[in-house]
Amino acid sequence: MNRREFSAAAAVVLGASALGWPHLALAQARAPEEGKDFRALDKKVPVEAPAGKIEVVEFFWYSCPHCNAFEPLLNAWLKKLPPDVSFRRVPVAFRDDFVPQQRLYYTLEAMGKVDALHDKVFDAIHKEHQPTDREDRILAFADKNGLDKAKFQEIYNGFAVATKARKAKQLQDDYQVDGVPALGVAGKYYTDGTLAGGMPRALQVLDYLIAEARRSR
C-alpha cells in the first residue's frame, strides 16, 4: 500500500498490484537490478541484529489488506530462514491513527504473544471484520483472546511500548518506506511490491540482497 493512498477503497484497489501474481513474478528470472527492483540506501540504517547476523525487517500495517495477503508467503519463507539471518517485524505509522496498532504489536511482543496472536490480529480485521484501530477495540481483542486485560492495558500505555513505536517510526523514515508490505536488509537495502513487481518477486529480491550483504561482510 502506497503511503499516500490510505482510504479503504484505495487499499482494496492497490492490494492486487502490490501483492502481485505469483506466476508472473516467478517468470521473471532476471537478476535484480538496483534502482529497479530495490534501492541501496545512501546512508546505512542502524540494525538490532546480533554481530555476524544479517538483519531483515518486514514493515507492515495490520489493517493493510495486502500485508494480510503477504503473511502466508512470508511465513513460508521464514520456515527456511538461514542461520545467519535475523528477522524482525516493524509496524509502520504513516499517520497518527496507525499508532494504536503499533502499540498493539509491541504489547504482544512484550507479553511474548506475537507467535500466538499476530495472525489472529490479521484474521480479526480481514476475516471477522473487527477493527483494532482504537485502544478500546484493541483491549476487547486482548480480552477475547485470553490476555489479562489490565496487564495488557498497562503495557500498551507504558513507556517501553511508546519508545518502541517512536523507534519504529524513525526506522520507517530511515528506510524511506514508500508503502507496505516492504522489506529492509542489513540496514543497506530496501524493496517492496511496487519496486519488485509483486511480493513473490520481492522475496526473490530479498534472497538476492541477503546474499549481497553476506558477500560484503
Secondary structure by P-SEA (a helix, b strand, c coil): cccccccaaaaaaacccccccaaaaaaccccccccccbbbbcccccccccccbbbbbbbbbcccaaaaaaaaaaaaaaaaccccbbbbbbbbbccccaaaaaaaaaaaaaaccccccaaaaaaaccccccccccaaaaaaaaaaaccaaaaaaaaaacaaaaaaaaaaaaaaaaaccccccbbbccccccccccccccaaaaaaaaaaaaaaaaaac
